[in-house]
Amino acid sequence: MPLPFLATFAEEYFPSQYYLRFILGFSILYALRSYSQGRKTNRERDLHGRVVLLTGGFTPTGSTLLEALAKRGAHIIALSPDPIEEPHINLVVEALRETSKNRQIFAEHCDLSSTESTKSFCTKFLTGQETRLDALIFTHEYEHIGPFFASEKERADCEVKRAAASDATFLITTLLLPTLLVAPPERDIRIINVVNPFYAAAVPLFPKAPNRKGSQLVLEGFRALRSVVLTRHWQRVFDALPAAPAPDADAPSAETTISASKQQKSNIVAVSVSPGFSRADTIAPLLRAKRGPRFSPRGFILYLLMLPVLYIFAKSASSAIEPILHALFVPTPFKQKVTVGKDTKGPLEDSSPEEVLKPGALYSNCSVVLLGIKVPEAAKKKDDKDAVVDDKEYGGEELGRMVWESYEESLKARGEGVSQVGVEEKGDSKKKDS
């Protein structure tokens, strides 16, 4: 008789005078967990017919995002560092196809740690019959690299992995840019760069590279902040390109789309997203509790002991993808829908949505994050005429250009077998050479 037993147990160990305290305690814990999980997007979007290229799709957060995109009908190309013939890759793809009733889910082999593999995939995609892309979502940089305590060799290995992951994002965007630029001007194209939540730890030092023997959190934050600055500069480059012509207002269609050139000139939107601290992709790698070559039994036991606290204060994978979906669902300022009738006279009424995606911004908790990044003297721009407008955001155009050049030099250095150096060190060396 379980019910009488439970009633006797509760009456003996939980006296009635403590009921209010128990209820209050559970209410506080529930409120803390709800707050820690962050905001959920209040937007929705039909993704049928949209082609999404997803990196890191087989990590905990990436696989959850992959499932969310599949349920909304997206045509997904998920990149995997492992051969697609591997059983775990086939099982995930087939399971998603069955559960979502969406057959347009594909896995492609691309080892992002190898520039040759990345180039090979991009070449294969560009020379294929179908080259449409509506979104690039880079989730491979979100997974934390580097435990709390690491040996000198482990630190060097982690630094190589960080450089390879960041370079892959830059390389894929650069190589696939031709197919994005020739897309119809009315097509809504988004580039979403998912970054590590420790970006704030690197703001005081940025762009000076932190000590490699220092905190792994600062090193990860430097990588994330560098990606944020690069993404903002990508948007400056997109908006500096010639604006697409606006559709004919006299077209017979009852609804037309025009370019909101004052807010955004390009139909390509690049944003960064920080999903926050997740248990699987942030905390577990820090404690060496994630299955892999650096797995530690002690770290795994510690993770299990901390799990009740982590359950409250760290995010689940389903909560971590909410800001990513928000950046994918929120309308962009490029499009403004207006009703055009044959007998319409006078100015057209603007019916833009209340919230629009801010091009080039960093999003966290489904809202824009403002960062006060200082521009170093080494990044000061010379007196020349530049087509890229300096908006002073995230370090401005000067810092964005310097970070861009550091990515280019990093790719060259990797090709020559030279390790990556800091952004400011590169700028100083170039200044000395000149």
FENVEN-V160153 format. One record per residue. N is the residue number from 1. SS is DSSP state (alpha for helix, beta for strand, coil for the rest). PHI is phi in degrees with one decimal (none if undefined). PSI is psi in degrees with one decimal (NA if undefined). Layout:
n,ss,phi,psi
N,SS,PHI,PSI
N,SS,PHI,PSI
//
This chain:
n,ss,phi,psi
1,coil,none,89.7
2,alpha,-68.8,-36.7
3,alpha,-65.8,-48.9
4,alpha,-60.3,-36.9
5,alpha,-63.1,-45.3
6,alpha,-64.2,-38.9
7,alpha,-64.1,-42.5
8,alpha,-65.5,-41.7
9,alpha,-62.3,-44.8
10,alpha,-66.3,-39.0
11,alpha,-68.3,-32.7
12,alpha,-80.5,-41.8
13,alpha,-101.7,-14.4
14,coil,-129.8,80.5
15,coil,-57.9,153.8
16,alpha,-62.3,-26.8
17,alpha,-70.2,-12.3
18,alpha,-100.9,0.4
19,alpha,-58.2,-43.9
20,alpha,-62.3,-39.9
21,alpha,-66.8,-40.5
22,alpha,-61.9,-45.1
23,alpha,-63.8,-42.1
24,alpha,-64.5,-41.3
25,alpha,-64.2,-46.0
26,alpha,-64.6,-34.8
27,alpha,-65.5,-40.1
28,alpha,-65.9,-44.5
29,alpha,-62.0,-40.2
30,alpha,-64.9,-40.7
31,alpha,-65.8,-41.1
32,alpha,-63.8,-41.8
33,alpha,-65.1,-43.7
34,alpha,-61.6,-40.6
35,alpha,-68.2,-41.0
36,alpha,-67.5,-29.2
37,coil,-72.3,-16.3
38,coil,82.8,176.1
39,coil,-72.5,152.0
40,coil,-106.0,144.2
41,coil,-65.2,139.4
42,coil,-99.0,16.6
43,coil,-112.5,160.7
44,coil,-144.4,153.4
45,coil,-152.3,135.5
46,coil,-81.9,120.8
47,coil,-104.8,12.8
48,coil,-62.4,130.4
49,coil,86.0,-6.9
50,coil,-91.9,133.1
51,beta,-99.3,121.7
52,beta,-118.6,125.1
53,beta,-96.9,121.8
54,beta,-122.3,124.0
55,beta,-100.2,154.8
56,coil,65.7,27.9
57,coil,-73.4,-7.6
58,coil,-115.1,16.4
59,coil,-86.2,167.8
60,alpha,-55.1,-48.6
61,alpha,-70.3,-40.7
62,alpha,-63.7,-40.0
63,alpha,-68.5,-34.3
64,alpha,-66.5,-40.9
65,alpha,-65.8,-39.3
66,alpha,-58.7,-41.9
67,alpha,-65.9,-41.4
68,alpha,-64.7,-40.1
69,alpha,-68.9,-38.7
70,alpha,-64.0,-40.0
71,alpha,-65.8,-24.0
72,coil,-94.2,8.8
73,coil,85.5,13.2
74,coil,-70.9,147.7
75,beta,-86.1,111.1
76,beta,-112.1,135.5
77,beta,-118.2,104.3
78,beta,-99.7,124.2
79,beta,-87.0,137.6
80,beta,-128.9,134.6
81,coil,-71.6,-19.8
82,coil,-91.9,153.3
83,coil,-57.3,141.0
84,coil,-70.2,-10.6
85,coil,-78.0,-11.0
86,coil,-60.2,141.0
87,alpha,-58.6,-40.0
88,alpha,-68.7,-27.4
89,alpha,-72.7,-47.4
90,alpha,-62.4,-39.7
91,alpha,-63.9,-42.5
92,alpha,-64.1,-46.3
93,alpha,-63.6,-46.7
94,alpha,-66.7,-37.3
95,alpha,-64.5,-40.9
96,alpha,-67.0,-38.9
97,alpha,-62.1,-38.4
98,alpha,-74.6,-46.9
99,alpha,-70.9,-34.0
100,alpha,-94.3,-7.7
101,coil,56.9,33.4
102,coil,-123.5,112.2
103,coil,-86.0,-6.8
104,coil,-89.9,52.1
105,beta,-123.8,121.5
106,beta,-134.1,148.6
107,beta,-113.5,137.5
108,beta,-127.9,141.1
109,beta,-77.8,128.1
110,coil,-159.3,108.0
111,coil,-83.8,103.7
112,coil,-68.9,-13.0
113,coil,-79.5,-8.2
114,coil,-116.5,122.6
115,alpha,-66.0,-33.6
116,alpha,-66.2,-41.8
117,alpha,-65.8,-39.1
118,alpha,-65.3,-45.2
119,alpha,-63.9,-38.5
120,alpha,-62.9,-43.4
121,alpha,-64.8,-45.6
122,alpha,-62.5,-39.7
123,alpha,-63.9,-42.6
124,alpha,-62.6,-40.3
125,alpha,-68.8,-45.0
126,alpha,-68.3,-25.8
127,coil,-96.0,3.7
128,coil,-79.2,176.1
129,coil,-74.5,-34.9
130,coil,-113.9,114.6
131,coil,-119.0,18.7
132,coil,-71.4,138.8
133,coil,-139.7,128.3
134,coil,-107.4,-20.3
135,beta,-157.3,140.6
136,beta,-115.9,118.8
137,beta,-119.3,112.2
138,beta,-99.0,99.6
139,coil,-103.2,-2.5
140,coil,-70.1,-20.7
141,coil,-86.8,-5.2
142,coil,-76.6,-36.3
143,coil,-62.4,129.1
144,coil,-66.9,140.1
145,coil,-120.2,121.7
146,coil,108.6,118.4
147,coil,-77.6,171.9
148,coil,-57.9,-48.4
149,coil,-117.2,121.2
150,coil,-138.7,147.8
151,coil,-75.4,172.2
152,alpha,-62.3,-40.4
153,alpha,-66.1,-41.3
154,alpha,-64.3,-38.5
155,alpha,-62.6,-41.7
156,alpha,-64.9,-41.3
157,alpha,-64.2,-41.2
158,alpha,-64.3,-38.0
159,alpha,-64.9,-38.8
160,alpha,-64.9,-41.4
161,alpha,-65.5,-40.1
162,alpha,-63.2,-45.0
163,alpha,-61.9,-42.4
164,alpha,-65.1,-41.7
165,alpha,-65.1,-44.2
166,alpha,-67.7,-41.9
167,alpha,-63.7,-34.0
168,alpha,-64.2,-40.2
169,alpha,-60.8,-47.1
170,alpha,-64.7,-41.3
171,alpha,-68.6,-44.2
172,alpha,-63.7,-43.9
173,alpha,-61.3,-42.3
174,alpha,-66.5,-44.8
175,alpha,-71.8,-32.2
176,alpha,-91.1,-0.1
177,alpha,-59.7,-37.6
178,alpha,-56.4,-41.9
179,alpha,-72.0,-24.5
180,alpha,-74.9,-36.8
181,alpha,-75.2,-26.3
182,coil,-91.2,2.4
183,coil,-68.4,155.5
184,coil,-54.5,139.6
185,coil,-63.8,-19.6
186,coil,-87.6,-3.9
187,coil,-77.7,134.8
188,coil,-87.9,108.2
189,beta,-114.4,133.2
190,beta,-128.9,140.6
191,beta,-118.3,116.1
192,beta,-116.5,115.8
193,beta,-103.5,110.7
194,beta,-88.8,122.0
195,beta,-118.5,162.6
196,coil,-67.3,145.5
197,alpha,-75.2,-3.7
198,alpha,-86.8,16.9
199,alpha,-58.7,-32.6
200,alpha,-65.5,-26.4
201,alpha,-68.5,-20.6
202,alpha,-99.2,-5.8
203,coil,-60.3,-44.5
204,coil,-62.6,-30.3
205,coil,-94.3,-25.6
206,coil,-60.6,138.0
207,coil,-96.3,11.1
208,coil,-68.8,129.3
209,coil,-67.2,133.7
210,coil,-70.7,163.1
211,coil,-63.5,128.6
212,coil,-65.4,-19.2
213,coil,-92.2,3.6
214,coil,-84.9,-158.6
215,coil,-66.7,137.7
216,alpha,-66.4,-27.9
217,alpha,-67.5,-39.9
218,alpha,-69.1,-39.3
219,alpha,-62.5,-42.0
220,alpha,-67.5,-38.6
221,alpha,-63.7,-36.7
222,alpha,-63.8,-43.4
223,alpha,-61.0,-44.1
224,alpha,-66.3,-44.3
225,alpha,-67.0,-35.0
226,alpha,-62.6,-39.5
227,alpha,-68.0,-36.2
228,alpha,-63.8,-45.5
229,alpha,-64.6,-40.0
230,alpha,-63.3,-43.5
231,alpha,-61.3,-40.4
232,alpha,-63.2,-38.3
233,alpha,-71.7,-33.0
234,alpha,-56.5,-42.1
235,alpha,-65.1,-37.1
236,alpha,-61.6,-41.3
237,alpha,-64.9,-43.6
238,alpha,-61.1,-44.3
239,alpha,-72.7,-19.2
240,alpha,-80.5,-14.7
241,coil,-69.7,157.2
242,coil,-54.9,132.2
243,coil,-69.1,144.1
244,coil,-71.3,144.7
245,coil,-66.4,142.5
246,coil,-73.1,146.8
247,coil,-61.6,156.9
248,coil,-68.1,122.7
249,coil,-68.0,-20.0
250,coil,-91.9,11.0
251,coil,-63.8,150.0
252,coil,-68.4,-15.4
253,coil,-62.1,142.9
254,coil,-74.9,-18.6
255,beta,-134.5,132.0
256,beta,-131.0,169.9
257,beta,-125.9,133.7
258,beta,-123.0,159.0
259,beta,-85.7,128.3
260,coil,-88.0,77.2
261,coil,-67.3,-24.0
262,coil,-71.0,-28.1
263,coil,-97.2,-37.4
264,coil,-161.8,127.7
265,coil,-89.6,-27.8
266,coil,-101.6,150.6
267,coil,-83.6,0.0
268,beta,-98.9,124.0
269,beta,-115.2,126.4
270,beta,-114.5,125.5
271,beta,-136.4,157.4
272,beta,-106.7,147.5
273,beta,-135.1,130.6
274,beta,-110.8,109.6
275,coil,-72.3,-10.0
276,coil,95.6,-166.2
277,coil,-91.8,110.3
278,beta,-102.1,152.2
279,alpha,-67.2,-43.3
280,alpha,-79.1,-39.8
281,alpha,-103.0,-7.7
282,alpha,-119.4,-57.0
283,alpha,-73.2,-46.5
284,alpha,-59.0,-46.4
285,alpha,-64.4,-32.7
286,alpha,-62.4,-36.9
287,coil,-94.3,4.8
288,coil,61.6,30.3
289,coil,-94.8,2.1
290,coil,-95.0,137.4
291,coil,-61.3,129.8
292,coil,161.8,-169.8
293,coil,-66.3,-25.3
294,coil,-101.6,20.0
295,coil,-65.3,137.1
296,coil,-126.0,125.1
297,alpha,-58.8,-39.4
298,alpha,-65.3,-39.8
299,alpha,-65.2,-37.1
300,alpha,-66.6,-40.9
301,alpha,-64.2,-41.7
302,alpha,-62.2,-39.6
303,alpha,-62.6,-42.0
304,alpha,-64.0,-40.1
305,alpha,-66.4,-32.8
306,alpha,-85.7,-7.3
307,alpha,-56.5,-40.2
308,alpha,-59.3,-39.4
309,alpha,-72.5,-41.4
310,alpha,-65.1,-32.4
311,alpha,-61.4,-30.9
312,alpha,-86.4,-45.1
313,alpha,-101.7,-14.9
314,coil,-106.8,155.2
315,beta,-85.2,148.2
316,coil,-82.0,167.0
317,alpha,-63.0,-36.6
318,alpha,-66.8,-32.0
319,alpha,-79.1,-32.0
320,alpha,-66.4,-28.7
321,coil,-83.0,-8.1
322,alpha,-59.1,-48.2
323,alpha,-65.0,-27.0
324,alpha,-68.9,-44.9
325,alpha,-63.4,-35.9
326,alpha,-61.4,-44.4
327,alpha,-66.8,-25.3
328,alpha,-85.3,-27.5
329,alpha,-94.3,-35.1
330,coil,-63.9,134.3
331,coil,-61.6,151.0
332,beta,-96.1,158.2
333,coil,-72.7,-6.4
334,coil,-64.9,-34.2
335,beta,-107.2,132.2
336,beta,-128.9,118.2
337,beta,-85.8,130.7
338,beta,-131.8,146.7
339,beta,-89.4,124.2
340,coil,-118.6,112.9
341,coil,-105.2,161.6
342,coil,-64.6,-33.9
343,coil,-102.1,17.1
344,coil,-68.3,133.2
345,coil,-127.7,153.0
346,coil,82.1,-177.1
347,coil,-67.8,149.2
348,coil,-76.6,142.6
349,coil,-84.3,134.5
350,coil,-83.3,127.0
351,coil,-120.9,38.5
352,coil,-65.7,149.1
353,coil,-68.0,160.1
354,coil,-65.6,-42.3
355,coil,-109.9,129.8
356,coil,-127.2,154.9
357,beta,-72.0,130.9
358,coil,-86.1,114.7
359,coil,-61.6,134.0
360,coil,81.1,-1.7
361,coil,-83.9,165.3
362,beta,-100.1,126.6
363,beta,-111.2,136.4
364,beta,-147.2,138.3
365,coil,57.0,35.7
366,coil,62.9,29.0
367,beta,-148.3,161.9
368,beta,-75.8,138.2
369,beta,-107.0,127.7
370,coil,-99.4,129.8
371,coil,-122.5,130.4
372,coil,-92.5,83.8
373,coil,-95.4,127.3
374,coil,-78.6,147.5
375,coil,-96.1,118.7
376,coil,-72.5,161.9
377,alpha,-62.5,-33.3
378,alpha,-65.5,-17.6
379,alpha,-98.2,1.8
380,coil,-61.7,133.2
381,coil,-80.8,142.7
382,coil,-73.6,163.8
383,coil,-75.9,88.3
384,coil,-143.3,163.5
385,coil,-88.6,123.2
386,coil,-124.6,139.4
387,coil,-75.7,-18.6
388,coil,-83.7,123.2
389,coil,-77.4,135.2
390,coil,-89.9,110.8
391,coil,-96.4,-1.2
392,coil,65.6,12.5
393,alpha,-92.8,139.1
394,alpha,52.0,47.7
395,alpha,92.8,-8.9
396,alpha,80.2,179.3
397,alpha,-65.3,-33.1
398,alpha,-63.0,-48.2
399,alpha,-69.1,-37.7
400,alpha,-60.3,-41.9
401,alpha,-66.3,-38.5
402,alpha,-67.1,-40.3
403,alpha,-65.9,-40.9
404,alpha,-55.4,-48.0
405,alpha,-65.6,-32.1
406,alpha,-67.4,-33.5
407,alpha,-66.5,-42.2
408,alpha,-61.8,-43.1
409,alpha,-69.5,-33.1
410,alpha,-64.9,-40.6
411,alpha,-64.4,-40.2
412,alpha,-64.7,-41.7
413,alpha,-64.8,-39.3
414,alpha,-65.1,-35.3
415,alpha,-68.4,-27.5
416,coil,-97.6,2.3
417,coil,78.8,22.2
418,coil,-103.0,139.4
419,coil,-71.9,157.5
420,coil,-74.8,146.5
421,coil,-119.9,172.1
422,coil,-70.6,162.5
423,alpha,-64.2,-48.2
424,alpha,-68.7,-34.4
425,alpha,-61.0,-39.2
426,alpha,-64.1,-44.1
427,alpha,-63.1,-40.1
428,alpha,-66.8,-40.3
429,alpha,-65.8,-38.2
430,alpha,-65.3,-37.4
431,alpha,-65.1,-39.2
432,alpha,-67.7,-39.5
433,alpha,-63.3,-36.3
434,coil,-72.5,NA
//
